[in-house]
């Protein structure tokens, strides 16, 4: 089966809910929703509306938020992960989030899903005219380190966390060839 990116849609509500449930209430990088979300139809409808708003040029967003394209990583009609392309970097994103955040459902990790989704989102960023993008990951996340470096990520630096007890953050840049 082929990995693809899909805009959030209520058509995938059951698969989306199953994917969210796999994270057991934990944080979902690139998911675009709050930790502890109850993955029901109403939450899916609300997120689809949020994703449409954040992808709308010149939309009025809450303070501290940036324009963003949210995608669900799919395999056929099954949601197997989440990836977000943030069109701007605010101060927090420059330190800890970057342009792209992603995650794969726990049951499907180590299958190359994140690698392929990142490749697809980098192609999207190129088509949108970006010449480089920033990605970050925890310094102890060997899977993301491999994924980012495998996509051409060049380590800029490793910075101290914003919260005590959290690992340091690695900041990478990936050079693109804009269309």
Secondary structure as a PSIPRED ss2 file (coil, helix, strand):
# PSIPRED VFORMAT (PSIPRED V4.0)

   1 X C   1.000  0.000  0.000
   2 X C   1.000  0.000  0.000
   3 X E   0.000  0.000  1.000
   4 X E   0.000  0.000  1.000
   5 X E   0.000  0.000  1.000
   6 X E   0.000  0.000  1.000
   7 X E   0.000  0.000  1.000
   8 X C   1.000  0.000  0.000
   9 X C   1.000  0.000  0.000
  10 X H   0.000  1.000  0.000
  11 X H   0.000  1.000  0.000
  12 X H   0.000  1.000  0.000
  13 X H   0.000  1.000  0.000
  14 X H   0.000  1.000  0.000
  15 X H   0.000  1.000  0.000
  16 X H   0.000  1.000  0.000
  17 X H   0.000  1.000  0.000
  18 X H   0.000  1.000  0.000
  19 X H   0.000  1.000  0.000
  20 X H   0.000  1.000  0.000
  21 X H   0.000  1.000  0.000
  22 X H   0.000  1.000  0.000
  23 X C   1.000  0.000  0.000
  24 X C   1.000  0.000  0.000
  25 X C   1.000  0.000  0.000
  26 X C   1.000  0.000  0.000
  27 X C   1.000  0.000  0.000
  28 X C   1.000  0.000  0.000
  29 X C   1.000  0.000  0.000
  30 X C   1.000  0.000  0.000
  31 X C   1.000  0.000  0.000
  32 X C   1.000  0.000  0.000
  33 X C   1.000  0.000  0.000
  34 X C   1.000  0.000  0.000
  35 X C   1.000  0.000  0.000
  36 X C   1.000  0.000  0.000
  37 X C   1.000  0.000  0.000
  38 X C   1.000  0.000  0.000
  39 X C   1.000  0.000  0.000
  40 X C   1.000  0.000  0.000
  41 X H   0.000  1.000  0.000
  42 X H   0.000  1.000  0.000
  43 X H   0.000  1.000  0.000
  44 X H   0.000  1.000  0.000
  45 X H   0.000  1.000  0.000
  46 X H   0.000  1.000  0.000
  47 X H   0.000  1.000  0.000
  48 X H   0.000  1.000  0.000
  49 X H   0.000  1.000  0.000
  50 X H   0.000  1.000  0.000
  51 X H   0.000  1.000  0.000
  52 X H   0.000  1.000  0.000
  53 X H   0.000  1.000  0.000
  54 X H   0.000  1.000  0.000
  55 X C   1.000  0.000  0.000
  56 X C   1.000  0.000  0.000
  57 X C   1.000  0.000  0.000
  58 X C   1.000  0.000  0.000
  59 X C   1.000  0.000  0.000
  60 X C   1.000  0.000  0.000
  61 X C   1.000  0.000  0.000
  62 X C   1.000  0.000  0.000
  63 X C   1.000  0.000  0.000
  64 X C   1.000  0.000  0.000
  65 X C   1.000  0.000  0.000
  66 X C   1.000  0.000  0.000
  67 X C   1.000  0.000  0.000
  68 X E   0.000  0.000  1.000
  69 X E   0.000  0.000  1.000
  70 X E   0.000  0.000  1.000
  71 X E   0.000  0.000  1.000
  72 X E   0.000  0.000  1.000
  73 X E   0.000  0.000  1.000
  74 X E   0.000  0.000  1.000
  75 X E   0.000  0.000  1.000
  76 X C   1.000  0.000  0.000
  77 X C   1.000  0.000  0.000
  78 X E   0.000  0.000  1.000
  79 X E   0.000  0.000  1.000
  80 X E   0.000  0.000  1.000
  81 X E   0.000  0.000  1.000
  82 X E   0.000  0.000  1.000
  83 X E   0.000  0.000  1.000
  84 X E   0.000  0.000  1.000
  85 X E   0.000  0.000  1.000
  86 X E   0.000  0.000  1.000
  87 X C   1.000  0.000  0.000
  88 X C   1.000  0.000  0.000
  89 X C   1.000  0.000  0.000
  90 X C   1.000  0.000  0.000
  91 X H   0.000  1.000  0.000
  92 X H   0.000  1.000  0.000
  93 X H   0.000  1.000  0.000
  94 X H   0.000  1.000  0.000
  95 X H   0.000  1.000  0.000
  96 X H   0.000  1.000  0.000
  97 X H   0.000  1.000  0.000
  98 X E   0.000  0.000  1.000
  99 X C   1.000  0.000  0.000
 100 X E   0.000  0.000  1.000
 101 X E   0.000  0.000  1.000
 102 X E   0.000  0.000  1.000
 103 X E   0.000  0.000  1.000
 104 X E   0.000  0.000  1.000
 105 X C   1.000  0.000  0.000
 106 X H   0.000  1.000  0.000
 107 X H   0.000  1.000  0.000
 108 X H   0.000  1.000  0.000
 109 X C   1.000  0.000  0.000
 110 X C   1.000  0.000  0.000
 111 X C   1.000  0.000  0.000
 112 X C   1.000  0.000  0.000
 113 X H   0.000  1.000  0.000
 114 X H   0.000  1.000  0.000
 115 X H   0.000  1.000  0.000
 116 X H   0.000  1.000  0.000
 117 X H   0.000  1.000  0.000
 118 X H   0.000  1.000  0.000
 119 X H   0.000  1.000  0.000
 120 X H   0.000  1.000  0.000
 121 X H   0.000  1.000  0.000
 122 X H   0.000  1.000  0.000
 123 X H   0.000  1.000  0.000
 124 X H   0.000  1.000  0.000
 125 X H   0.000  1.000  0.000
 126 X H   0.000  1.000  0.000
 127 X H   0.000  1.000  0.000
 128 X C   1.000  0.000  0.000
 129 X C   1.000  0.000  0.000
 130 X C   1.000  0.000  0.000
 131 X C   1.000  0.000  0.000
 132 X E   0.000  0.000  1.000
 133 X E   0.000  0.000  1.000
 134 X E   0.000  0.000  1.000
 135 X E   0.000  0.000  1.000
 136 X E   0.000  0.000  1.000
 137 X E   0.000  0.000  1.000
 138 X E   0.000  0.000  1.000
 139 X C   1.000  0.000  0.000
 140 X C   1.000  0.000  0.000
 141 X C   1.000  0.000  0.000
 142 X H   0.000  1.000  0.000
 143 X H   0.000  1.000  0.000
 144 X H   0.000  1.000  0.000
 145 X H   0.000  1.000  0.000
 146 X H   0.000  1.000  0.000
 147 X H   0.000  1.000  0.000
 148 X H   0.000  1.000  0.000
 149 X H   0.000  1.000  0.000
 150 X H   0.000  1.000  0.000
 151 X C   1.000  0.000  0.000
 152 X C   1.000  0.000  0.000
 153 X C   1.000  0.000  0.000
 154 X E   0.000  0.000  1.000
 155 X E   0.000  0.000  1.000
 156 X E   0.000  0.000  1.000
 157 X E   0.000  0.000  1.000
 158 X E   0.000  0.000  1.000
 159 X E   0.000  0.000  1.000
 160 X C   1.000  0.000  0.000
 161 X C   1.000  0.000  0.000
 162 X C   1.000  0.000  0.000
 163 X C   1.000  0.000  0.000
 164 X C   1.000  0.000  0.000
 165 X C   1.000  0.000  0.000
 166 X C   1.000  0.000  0.000
 167 X C   1.000  0.000  0.000
 168 X C   1.000  0.000  0.000
 169 X E   0.000  0.000  1.000
 170 X E   0.000  0.000  1.000
 171 X E   0.000  0.000  1.000
 172 X E   0.000  0.000  1.000
 173 X E   0.000  0.000  1.000
 174 X E   0.000  0.000  1.000
 175 X E   0.000  0.000  1.000
 176 X C   1.000  0.000  0.000
 177 X C   1.000  0.000  0.000
 178 X C   1.000  0.000  0.000
 179 X C   1.000  0.000  0.000
